[in-house]
């Protein structure tokens, strides 16, 4: 099994082919690259899959903001 970053994978085969092989559009590949997300591609015996790593625990919004209570007075 080989694992490489999406950025490296795209530099080898291009955004259009990467999108086709991963089942997404070229635009989705472009957005993922621009956003700086930590996405990796795994290639194993002709099968390809992508996964994203994120910090744990993820930064959560405050409950006041989620409930719409975080307003300033006019």
C-alpha positions in Angstrom: 0.0 0.0 0.0 1.2 3.5 -0.8 0.0 6.6 0.9 0.7 10.1 -0.5 -0.7 13.6 0.1 -3.4 14.7 -2.3 -1.1 17.6 -3.3 1.6 15.1 -4.4 -0.9 12.8 -6.1 -2.4 15.7 -8.1 1.1 16.9 -9.1 1.7 13.5 -10.6 -1.6 12.9 -12.5 -3.4 16.3 -12.6 -6.6 17.5 -11.0 -9.0 16.1 -13.6 -7.7 12.6 -13.4 -7.4 12.7 -9.6 -11.1 13.8 -9.4 -12.2 11.1 -11.8 -10.3 8.4 -9.9 -11.7 9.6 -6.5 -15.2 10.1 -7.8 -15.3 13.9 -7.4 -15.1 16.8 -9.7 -12.0 18.7 -10.6 -13.5 21.7 -8.7 -13.7 19.7 -5.5 -10.0 18.7 -5.9 -9.1 22.3 -6.5 -11.0 23.5 -3.4 -9.5 20.8 -1.2 -6.0 21.9 -2.3 -6.7 25.6 -1.8 -8.1 25.1 1.7 -5.0 23.4 2.9 -6.9 20.4 4.3 -4.8 17.4 5.3 -6.0 14.9 2.7 -4.1 11.7 1.8 -4.5 9.2 -1.0 -4.0 5.5 -0.5 -3.2 3.3 -3.5 -3.3 -0.5 -3.1 -3.5 -3.1 -5.9 -5.5 -0.9 -8.3 -7.8 0.4 -5.6 -7.7 4.1 -4.6 -9.2 5.9 -1.6 -8.7 9.2 0.1 -9.0 10.2 3.7 -8.6 13.4 5.7 -6.9 13.8 9.1 -8.2 16.3 11.6 -7.1 17.3 15.0 -8.8 15.6 18.0 -10.7 16.9 19.7 -12.0 19.3 17.0 -12.4 22.9 18.0 -16.1 23.4 18.9 -18.2 26.5 18.8 -19.5 27.8 22.1 -23.0 26.6 23.0 -24.1 30.3 23.2 -23.1 30.8 19.6 -24.8 27.6 18.5 -28.0 28.7 20.2 -27.9 32.1 18.7 -27.5 33.8 22.0 -24.1 35.4 21.3 -25.3 38.9 20.2 -24.0 42.3 21.0 -26.3 45.1 22.2 -27.1 47.8 19.6 
